[in-house]
Amino acid sequence: MLFIRPIYFYFYDMILFRIVAAFTLIFTSTLSTAQDIQPAKVKAMMEKVADWQIEHFEELYSGYKEPHHPLAWTNAALYVGMVKWAALANDDKYYNWLKDIGESHDWKLHYRKYHADDHAVGQMYVQLYRKYQEEKMIAPTKEQFDFILANPAKTPLTWVYPDHLDRWNWCDALFMSPPVWAKLYNITGDQKYLDFMMAEFKATTAFLFDKKEKLYYRDERFKTKLDNGTKVFWARGNGWVFAGLANILVELNPKSKEYKYFLKIYKKMAAKLIKIQTTPGHWAMSLLGQKFYPTPETSGTSFFTYGLAWGINNGILNKDKYLPAVEKGWSAISSHVSDEGMLGFVQPIGAAPGKAWADKTEVYGTGAFLSAGTEVYKLVLEH
């Protein structure tokens, strides 16, 4: 007598097969990713991206009528990554390129005295000072920051007040200015720089950090805003913060109360980030709205990859837990580098989730990519 299985067994077998196939795909994909990320390949990719960006430095308009000013935040974010790459490459041509920018502008910050964006180039100046020990490289930054200390902005953080951008009331600012203050504190040993930075950073965090979601609102306009029913946490905005935290922590004494303050925020964000990373490896432009923003975006993803890899390299994050996220993140961003070396899918200048395209780039995206690459290289070198 022929035995005929009930039809629900066939459905069960089909579902089981798909589950096994899915897990097999994920496992083999992860294994392949780990094998593909080799130190030599990472370094070669970074060199290609850095060289392409330098070659095309003055050609990128991003829809603006004029190129970005060399001291603007856009380029300053590039320099943050480029100086990391220069140290890794151990090639004077990158250092000389950066030095020429500083020399041609008398080592001054950009034009707005209080605005965090215009402080960002100071990060590069300090790093070059550390290498060359030329006081002129940091003298204008110290002078301007000393003026701010003597004449601090007193504007409330809310956006309705004039000159509200004199304070760090948007989360991007936490990448731009605080690391400069931390670096000045480190090289001078003067507590006043650290105290100011701590007070302002705490004020911004109290204003913009969502304790439940462990993420920062871009600014107060988004604190009550929903996008397709989800809270709006901009990927690059939180990328600015997360990378900024790493750049601050490296300047502080791990035993200090200031270090412990920043470490606590960093760990909370790191734990959240690995929970919301997409399957392909990038982070959605609206971090909690993945299905509404499926387009990959490389600037935010680069900053997150950098911050997570930095945490593993410095013994802060558990490698077994966080390494897969770094591998997926690096594979995602490196897959969007053209044969010539252009990093694609960089969201244009903005303040909220938006759009990105394969053939569109921006200098700050390159800077984030180079920052990520330096830490990924160190990580896979030891892995």
C-alpha positions in Angstrom: 0.0 0.0 0.0 1.5 3.4 -1.1 1.9 5.8 1.8 0.9 9.3 1.1 2.3 11.9 3.4 -0.1 14.6 4.6 0.4 17.8 2.7 1.4 19.8 5.8 4.6 17.7 6.0 5.6 19.0 2.6 5.1 22.6 3.8 7.1 21.7 7.0 9.9 20.3 4.9 9.9 23.4 2.6 10.1 25.7 5.6 12.8 23.7 7.2 14.8 23.6 4.0 14.6 27.4 3.6 15.7 27.9 7.2 18.7 25.7 6.8 19.5 27.3 3.5 19.3 30.8 5.0 21.6 29.9 7.9 24.0 28.2 5.5 24.0 31.3 3.4 24.6 33.6 6.4 27.4 31.3 7.7 29.2 31.0 4.4 28.8 34.7 3.7 30.3 35.6 7.1 33.1 33.1 6.6 33.8 34.5 3.2 33.8 38.0 4.5 36.3 37.2 7.2 38.6 35.5 4.7 38.3 38.3 2.2 39.3 41.1 4.6 43.0 40.8 4.5 45.5 43.5 5.7 47.1 44.0 2.3 43.7 44.4 0.6 42.5 46.9 3.2 45.6 49.0 2.8 45.5 48.9 -1.0 41.9 49.9 -0.9 42.6 52.8 1.4 45.5 54.0 -0.8 43.3 53.9 -3.9 40.6 55.9 -2.2 43.0 58.5 -0.6 44.8 59.0 -3.9 41.6 59.4 -5.9 40.3 62.0 -3.4 43.5 64.1 -3.5 43.4 64.0 -7.3 39.8 65.2 -7.3 39.9 67.4 -4.3 39.0 70.6 -6.0 36.4 69.2 -8.4 33.7 68.1 -6.0 30.8 70.6 -5.8 28.0 68.5 -4.3 25.4 70.8 -5.9 27.0 73.9 -4.5 27.9 76.9 -6.7 31.4 76.9 -5.3 33.7 74.1 -4.0 34.0 73.6 -0.2 36.4 76.0 1.4 39.6 74.1 2.4 38.9 74.8 6.1 35.2 73.9 6.0 33.9 71.0 8.1 33.4 68.9 5.0 37.1 68.9 4.3 38.0 68.9 7.9 36.3 65.5 8.3 38.4 64.3 5.3 41.6 65.5 7.0 40.7 63.6 10.2 40.7 60.4 8.2 43.6 61.4 5.9 46.0 62.1 8.7 45.2 58.6 10.2 45.9 57.1 6.7 49.2 59.2 6.5 50.4 57.6 9.7 49.5 54.1 8.5 50.9 54.6 5.0 54.1 56.1 6.5 54.3 58.2 3.3 55.3 61.8 3.4 53.3 62.7 0.4 50.1 62.6 2.4 51.6 64.5 5.3 52.9 67.1 2.8 49.5 67.5 1.3 48.0 68.2 4.7 50.8 70.5 5.7 50.3 72.5 2.5 46.7 73.1 3.5 47.7 74.3 6.9 50.5 76.5 5.7 48.4 78.1 3.0 45.9 79.2 5.6 48.3 80.2 8.4 47.1 77.3 10.5 43.9 79.2 11.3 40.5 77.7 12.0 37.6 78.6 9.7 35.9 81.9 10.0 33.1 81.5 12.6 34.7 81.9 16.1 32.2 79.8 18.1 30.7 77.4 15.5 31.8 73.8 16.1 32.0 73.1 12.3 34.7 75.7 11.9 36.8 74.1 14.7 37.0 70.7 13.1 40.1 71.4 11.0 41.9 71.8 14.4 42.0 68.1 14.7 44.4 67.8 11.8 46.5 70.7 13.0 47.1 69.0 16.4 48.0 65.7 14.8 50.5 67.4 12.5 51.9 69.3 15.6 52.4 66.0 17.3 54.5 64.8 14.4 56.5 68.0 13.6 56.4 69.8 17.0 56.0 73.2 15.3 54.1 75.6 17.7 52.7 77.6 14.8 50.5 74.7 13.9 48.4 75.0 17.0 49.0 78.6 18.1 45.9 80.1 16.3 43.7 77.3 17.7 44.9 77.8 21.2 44.4 81.6 20.9 40.8 81.2 19.6 39.9 78.6 22.2 41.3 80.8 25.0 39.1 83.6 23.7 36.1 81.3 23.9 37.0 80.3 27.4 37.2 84.0 28.4 34.0 84.8 26.5 31.8 81.7 26.5 28.6 81.7 24.5 25.6 81.8 26.8 22.8 81.2 24.2 20.3 78.5 25.2 20.5 75.3 23.2 17.0 75.7 21.8 16.8 76.7 18.1 14.5 79.7 18.5 17.3 81.9 19.8 19.6 84.0 17.7 23.1 82.6 17.5 22.0 79.3 18.8 24.7 77.5 16.8 27.3 79.1 19.0 26.6 76.1 21.3 26.8 72.4 20.4 23.0 72.0 19.9 23.2 69.6 16.9 24.7 66.2 17.3 27.2 66.6 14.4 29.0 69.2 16.5 30.1 66.5 18.9 32.5 65.2 16.2 33.7 68.6 15.1 34.7 70.5 18.2 35.1 68.4 21.3 38.0 66.2 20.0 40.0 69.4 19.4 39.4 70.5 23.0 40.4 67.1 24.2 43.6 67.1 22.1 44.6 70.5 23.4 44.1 69.3 26.9 46.3 66.3 26.2 49.2 68.2 24.7 49.1 71.2 27.1 48.0 69.4 30.3 45.8 72.4 30.9 42.6 71.3 32.7 40.6 74.3 31.4 40.2 72.8 28.0 38.9 69.6 29.3 36.5 71.3 31.8 34.9 73.4 29.1 34.5 70.4 26.7 33.0 68.3 29.5 30.4 70.9 30.4 29.3 71.6 26.9 29.2 67.9 25.9 27.1 67.0 28.9 24.7 69.9 28.1 24.3 68.6 24.5 23.8 65.0 25.6 21.1 66.0 28.1 19.4 67.9 25.3 19.6 65.4 22.5 20.4 61.8 23.8 17.4 59.5 23.8 18.0 57.3 26.9 15.6 54.6 25.7 17.0 54.2 22.2 20.6 55.0 23.1 20.9 57.3 20.1 21.2 61.0 19.5 18.6 63.2 17.8 20.2 65.4 15.1 18.7 68.5 16.8 15.7 69.4 18.8 13.5 69.6 15.7 13.5 65.8 15.5 12.7 65.1 19.2 9.0 65.0 18.5 9.1 64.0 14.8 8.1 60.6 13.4 9.0 59.3 10.0 6.7 56.5 8.9 5.8 55.9 12.5 9.4 55.7 13.8 11.6 58.0 15.7 14.1 59.8 13.5 17.7 59.1 14.3 19.9 60.1 11.4 22.7 57.6 10.6 25.4 60.0 9.8 24.5 62.3 12.7 25.0 59.4 15.1 28.1 58.4 13.1 29.5 61.8 13.9 28.9 61.3 17.6 30.2 57.7 17.7 33.4 58.5 15.8 33.8 61.6 17.9 33.6 59.6 21.1 36.4 57.4 19.9 38.5 60.4 19.0 37.9 61.9 22.5 38.5 58.7 24.5 41.9 58.2 23.0 43.0 61.5 24.4 42.0 60.8 28.0 43.3 58.9 31.0 41.3 55.7 31.2 41.3 56.0 35.0 39.8 59.5 34.9 36.1 60.3 35.6 35.9 62.1 32.3 37.0 59.0 30.4 34.5 56.9 32.3 31.7 59.4 31.3 32.4 59.1 27.6 33.0 55.3 27.8 29.5 54.8 29.2 27.9 56.6 26.3 30.1 54.8 23.8 29.3 51.4 25.1 25.5 52.1 25.1 25.7 53.3 21.5 27.9 50.3 20.4 25.4 47.8 21.9 22.5 49.5 20.1 24.3 49.7 16.8 25.0 46.0 16.4 21.3 45.4 17.0 20.2 47.6 14.1 22.8 46.9 11.5 21.2 45.7 8.3 21.8 42.2 6.8 23.9 43.6 3.9 26.1 45.3 6.5 25.3 49.0 6.2 23.2 51.1 8.6 20.0 52.6 7.3 19.9 56.4 6.9 17.1 56.4 9.4 18.5 54.0 11.9 15.1 52.7 13.1 13.4 52.9 9.7 15.3 50.3 7.7 12.4 49.2 5.4 11.8 52.8 4.5 15.4 53.6 3.7 16.8 50.5 2.0 19.5 52.4 0.0 23.0 51.8 1.3 24.8 54.8 2.7 28.6 54.8 3.3 29.4 57.8 5.4 27.4 56.8 8.5 28.3 53.2 8.0 32.0 54.1 7.8 31.9 56.1 11.0 30.1 53.2 12.8 32.6 50.7 11.4 35.5 52.9 12.5 34.1 53.3 16.0 33.4 49.6 16.5 36.8 48.5 15.2 38.5 51.1 17.4 36.7 49.7 20.4 37.8 46.1 19.7 41.4 47.3 19.0 41.5 49.1 22.4 40.1 46.2 24.4 36.8 48.0 25.1 34.5 45.8 23.0 34.3 42.0 23.0 35.8 40.8 19.7 33.6 37.7 19.4 30.5 39.9 19.8 31.5 42.9 17.7 33.8 41.6 15.1 31.0 40.3 12.8 29.5 43.8 12.7 32.9 45.3 11.7 33.4 42.7 9.0 30.0 43.3 7.5 30.4 47.1 7.7 33.8 47.1 6.0 32.6 44.7 3.3 29.6 46.9 2.7 31.5 50.2 2.3 34.4 48.8 0.4 32.0 47.2 -2.1 30.9 50.8 -3.1 34.4 51.9 -4.0 34.8 52.3 -7.8 37.7 50.8 -9.8 39.2 54.3 -9.8 38.9 54.8 -6.1 35.7 56.9 -5.6 33.6 56.0 -2.6 29.9 56.0 -3.8 26.6 56.1 -1.9 27.7 59.0 0.3 24.6 61.0 1.3 24.9 64.6 0.3 25.1 67.4 2.9 22.0 67.4 5.0 20.5 67.1 8.4 18.2 64.1 8.1 17.8 60.8 6.3 17.6 61.2 2.6 18.9 59.7 -0.6 22.3 58.5 -1.8 23.5 57.3 -5.2 26.3 55.0 -6.4 27.9 57.7 -8.5 27.8 60.5 -5.8 30.5 61.0 -3.2 31.6 63.6 -0.7 34.9 64.4 1.0 33.6 63.7 4.5 32.6 60.2 3.3 36.1 59.6 2.2 37.4 60.8 5.6 35.1 58.4 7.4 36.2 55.6 5.1 39.9 56.2 5.8 39.2 56.4 9.5 37.4 53.0 9.3 40.1 51.5 7.2 42.9 52.4 9.6 41.2 50.5 12.5 40.0 47.6 10.3 43.6 47.2 9.1 44.9 47.0 12.7 42.1 44.6 13.6 42.6 42.1 10.8 46.4 42.3 11.1 46.0 40.8 14.6 43.0 38.6 13.8 
